Amino acid sequence: MIAIVTLVVCVPLGWFAQSRLVANTTYAVAYLWAFVYQTLYLSLDASSGAFSAEEFPLPYGLAAAAVFAAGFALIAGAHEVRRRRSPSPSSPSSPGSRAAAPSGPAADRSAISP
């Protein structure tokens, strides 16, 4: 369940959220909800054999942490792809941008008025 939440939530959040902080926080809340739900479900289902009473489920914790980290990587990757594909506001080909001001000796002479 946490892997499904990670895949379904992270890429759209990384793509559509302007702020990476907002995307990461939203993902963390969704992931933690799914993690608690999944852990409770597995703990209550005695027939699944997911957990035994005599040992600590370290592999489950490590796998959950890896999925959590992969979600942040997916958000960062989607955010970076969106940033590269969108036109930058400083590029001359983007609509609404102004032409660069002249620079050099000619610009220095035009700034000085007689």
N, C-alpha and C positions, 0 to 999 in steps of 0.2 A: 504494500500500500504506500509506503514512503517513497519507493522508487517511482510509482505512478504519479504521485503528487509532485515529485521533483521534476519529472519530465513534462508534465502538463502545465506546471506553473512557471518554471524558470525561464524558458525561452521567450514566452510572451512578455513576462515581466521585464526581462533584459532588453527586449526590443521596444516596448511601448512606454516604459517608465522613463521619464527624463532624468530623474535622480537615481543613482545607483544605491544610495542609502535607502530610499523608499522601496526599491525593488528587493534589496536584501532583507529589510525588515519584514516586508509582506511575505516573502518566502519563508523566513524563519518562523513566523506565526503559523502559516499553513503547514509547514513541516512538523512543527512541534505538536500541533493538533493531531495530525495523522500518526505521529510517533506514539503519542500517549494512547490513542485509540487502538493502534495495532498492538502495542505492548499489553494493554488490558485484554484485548481479544485473545492473544496467544496465551496469556497467563490463565485466563478463565477456561480455556478449552483444554481440558485435561487429556483428552484423547489424542491431541496433535503430537504430543511428545516434544514440543519445541523447547521447553525448559524442563530441567529436572531439579528436584528440591535440594539435592546434595551439592551441586556445583554452581558457581557463578557463570552466567551466560556471556563470557567475554567475547566469543566470536560474533554474537548478535550485536553487542555494543560497538565492536570495531566495524562491522558491516554498516550499521546505522550511521556511524560517524563518517565513513567513506561516502555514503550516499549524500549526507548533509554537505560535505565539502564539495562534492561533484555538483551539487545544486548551485553553490556560489560560483563555481567555475563556469557553469552554463550561463548564469546571469552576466558574468563579466564578458564572456565570449559573445553573447548576443548583443550586449551593449556596445562592444567594440565594433562588431560587424555593422550595426546600425550607424555608428558614428562615421565609419569609413564610407558607407554607401550614401549618406546624406551630403548634399553640397554644403561646403563650409561657407559661412557668411562673408569671409574675406576674399573668396575667389572672385575674379572679375566676371566670370560667366554666370554667376548667380544673379537672379533678378533682384532689382532694388539696390544693388551694390554700387557704390560710387567709384569712379575711376581714381586711380592713385594720384596724389598730388605730385607735381613735377619736383624732382630733386636734382641737386648738382649746382654748378655755377650759375646757370641761367635762372634757376629758382631763387638763388641768393640775390641776384641783381634785380629781379622783379619785386622782391620784398622791400628793397630800399627805394624810397620815393625821393625825388629831387626837391 
